[in-house]
Amino acid sequence: MSAFQNKTKKRPYGAMIFAGLVSCALYAALLIKQDVVNSYFSLGGAYAFLPIATAFVFSFVHGSFTGNFWTVLGVEAAKKKKEVH
Amino acid sequence: MHDIAQSASQFINLDAVTIIYLFIVGFVGGLVSGFIGSGGAFVLTPAMMSLGVPGLVAVASNMCHKFPKALIGSIKRAKYGQVDVKLGVVLGISAEAGVLYGAHIQESIKKTFGDAGSNLYVSMSFVVILAVVGGFVLRDAWKTYKSGNANAEEKVTKLARWVQSINIPGTMVYFKSLNARISVLFTIPLGFATGMLAATIAVGGFIGVPSMIYVMGAPSLMASATELVIAFVMGLGGTFKYAMHGMVDIRLAMIILAGSLFGIQLGAIGTTYVKPFMIKVVMGIIMVIVLFSRALMVPVYLSQLHLIQPMADGTVKLLKNTSFAIMIAALAIGAFIVLKAMWQGRRAERLSSQEALGHVKA
C-alpha cells in the first residue's frame, strides 16, 4: 500500500520549474549587472543591508528550487523518520 | 579595514571556469554541512583565495553564503524533528561574542607578528583543537562501531549527566534536545568557544557539535542539526560586520550558495538514512585529515618567522599545494561517506518495502 502511494505521489514539477526560472533570472541579473551590483554592495555603512537582503531572497527562491529538485528526482527523507524527542 | 575595501576594484573577474569551480566546491561543502552541521567553510576561504580573492573579502563572502545556507539546512532538518531552536539561539548569541573576541585576537596577533604570525596561530589552533577533539570524536565513533551497538540509543556521557545535575537558581533553562534543564552558565562558555573557533578556523562546529553531544548530552543528530542554527546566527552577525565595510563580494557568495543549497538539502536528507554514530564518523575523519593538512603548513610559517632555518621557495610551494589538496580530499572523503551511507540506507529501505509488498501479495 505504502509503495503504491509512493508511486502515485504527485511530484512538484510545477513548483520546481517556477522556482528554477525565478532563480535563473536572479542569477542572470546578478551576473549581467555585476558592475552596478559591486559598486553599490561595496559602499558599506547603511548599504550593508543589500548583501544581507540579497542572501535571504536568493536562499528562499533557490532553496525552494533545490528542495523540489531532489523531491522530483525521488530523493526524499527515509519514510521512518529518525525523530528525536 | 574600510580603506582596503573602498572600491569594488578588488573584486575578481568571474569566468565560466571560476563559476563552475565555486559551484562544485559549494555543493560538496553544503553536502557535508547538511550532514554534520558545519565543515564546508574551511575549504571555501582558501579556495577563493586561490583564485586571487583578497583574504578579508574571501572570509566575508564565505560568511555571506554561510548564513542563508545554514537557514535552509536548519529548516529542512527541523522538518525531521532534529533541531532545537532554543539551544541553537542561546549558543548562537554567545558564539557571536566569541566571534568578535576571536577576530580581535586575530587582529592583535597580525599587528604584532605580521601575516606569518597570524597564519601560524590559525594553523596551530587547527592542529591542537582538531587533534584533541577530532581524535576523541573518532575514538568514540570507533568504539560504538566495534561494540556492535551502532543501532542502540546513544548514551549520555558522565560529564553531560553531571552538567545536567547542577542546579544554579535563576540560570536554568529547559532544552528539548537534552530533555533536561541546564544552567546557561555552561552554555555561554561553550558557545563562546564555538564562536572563537569560527573566527579562527572558520568552522565553529568542530567545537559546537562535540560540546553539545559530550558536555550537554544532546543526541548526535540533534547536535549537528542545531549547529546549523548557531551557524545562521553567527553568519548573519559576521556578514553584517563585514558588509558594513563593503567587504562582501555578493557574486562569489551567491555562486557558492547556488551549489551549497543543492548539497545541504541532500546532506540533510542523508541524516534520515544513517545511524547516529555516522555523524561522529564523518566529523572525526574530516577533522583528523584537516589536521594533517594544516600541520604541513606549520614549518612554512615557522621559517617565515625565522624561528627555524629558511625554506626554499620550491619546498614552500610544494607544502602549500599538498596542504590544499589534503584539505580538498578531507571534504571529498566526507562527502563520499555521506553519499555512500545514504545510498545504502535507501537501498535497505527499498528492499524492505519490496519485501513488505511481497508479503501483502502472498
HADDOCK unambig.tbl for C-alpha pairs under 7 A between the chains (distance, minus, plus):
assign (segid A and resid 3 and name CA) (segid B and resid 353 and name CA) 6.75 0.50 0.50
assign (segid A and resid 30 and name CA) (segid B and resid 251 and name CA) 6.99 0.50 0.50
assign (segid A and resid 38 and name CA) (segid B and resid 8 and name CA) 5.72 0.50 0.50
assign (segid A and resid 39 and name CA) (segid B and resid 8 and name CA) 5.79 0.50 0.50
assign (segid A and resid 41 and name CA) (segid B and resid 246 and name CA) 6.25 0.50 0.50
assign (segid A and resid 42 and name CA) (segid B and resid 7 and name CA) 6.49 0.50 0.50
assign (segid A and resid 42 and name CA) (segid B and resid 8 and name CA) 5.83 0.50 0.50
assign (segid A and resid 42 and name CA) (segid B and resid 246 and name CA) 3.79 0.50 0.50
assign (segid A and resid 42 and name CA) (segid B and resid 247 and name CA) 6.21 0.50 0.50
assign (segid A and resid 42 and name CA) (segid B and resid 248 and name CA) 6.94 0.50 0.50
assign (segid A and resid 43 and name CA) (segid B and resid 246 and name CA) 5.19 0.50 0.50
assign (segid A and resid 44 and name CA) (segid B and resid 243 and name CA) 5.68 0.50 0.50
assign (segid A and resid 44 and name CA) (segid B and resid 244 and name CA) 4.28 0.50 0.50
assign (segid A and resid 44 and name CA) (segid B and resid 245 and name CA) 4.51 0.50 0.50
assign (segid A and resid 44 and name CA) (segid B and resid 246 and name CA) 3.96 0.50 0.50
assign (segid A and resid 45 and name CA) (segid B and resid 244 and name CA) 4.52 0.50 0.50
assign (segid A and resid 45 and name CA) (segid B and resid 245 and name CA) 6.48 0.50 0.50
assign (segid A and resid 46 and name CA) (segid B and resid 244 and name CA) 6.95 0.50 0.50
assign (segid A and resid 48 and name CA) (segid B and resid 240 and name CA) 6.27 0.50 0.50
assign (segid A and resid 48 and name CA) (segid B and resid 243 and name CA) 4.61 0.50 0.50
assign (segid A and resid 48 and name CA) (segid B and resid 244 and name CA) 4.93 0.50 0.50
assign (segid A and resid 51 and name CA) (segid B and resid 250 and name CA) 6.16 0.50 0.50
assign (segid A and resid 55 and name CA) (segid B and resid 68 and name CA) 6.13 0.50 0.50
assign (segid A and resid 56 and name CA) (segid B and resid 68 and name CA) 6.17 0.50 0.50
assign (segid A and resid 59 and name CA) (segid B and resid 68 and name CA) 5.61 0.50 0.50
assign (segid A and resid 63 and name CA) (segid B and resid 72 and name CA) 6.41 0.50 0.50
assign (segid A and resid 63 and name CA) (segid B and resid 261 and name CA) 5.92 0.50 0.50
assign (segid A and resid 66 and name CA) (segid B and resid 261 and name CA) 6.44 0.50 0.50
assign (segid A and resid 66 and name CA) (segid B and resid 262 and name CA) 5.30 0.50 0.50
assign (segid A and resid 67 and name CA) (segid B and resid 265 and name CA) 6.32 0.50 0.50
assign (segid A and resid 76 and name CA) (segid B and resid 269 and name CA) 6.27 0.50 0.50
assign (segid A and resid 77 and name CA) (segid B and resid 269 and name CA) 4.87 0.50 0.50
assign (segid A and resid 77 and name CA) (segid B and resid 272 and name CA) 5.73 0.50 0.50
assign (segid A and resid 78 and name CA) (segid B and resid 272 and name CA) 5.44 0.50 0.50
assign (segid A and resid 78 and name CA) (segid B and resid 273 and name CA) 5.73 0.50 0.50
assign (segid A and resid 81 and name CA) (segid B and resid 80 and name CA) 6.42 0.50 0.50
assign (segid A and resid 81 and name CA) (segid B and resid 272 and name CA) 6.06 0.50 0.50
assign (segid A and resid 82 and name CA) (segid B and resid 272 and name CA) 5.86 0.50 0.50
assign (segid A and resid 83 and name CA) (segid B and resid 80 and name CA) 6.07 0.50 0.50
assign (segid A and resid 83 and name CA) (segid B and resid 81 and name CA) 5.18 0.50 0.50
assign (segid A and resid 83 and name CA) (segid B and resid 82 and name CA) 6.39 0.50 0.50
assign (segid A and resid 84 and name CA) (segid B and resid 81 and name CA) 6.37 0.50 0.50
assign (segid A and resid 84 and name CA) (segid B and resid 82 and name CA) 6.28 0.50 0.50
assign (segid A and resid 85 and name CA) (segid B and resid 177 and name CA) 6.93 0.50 0.50
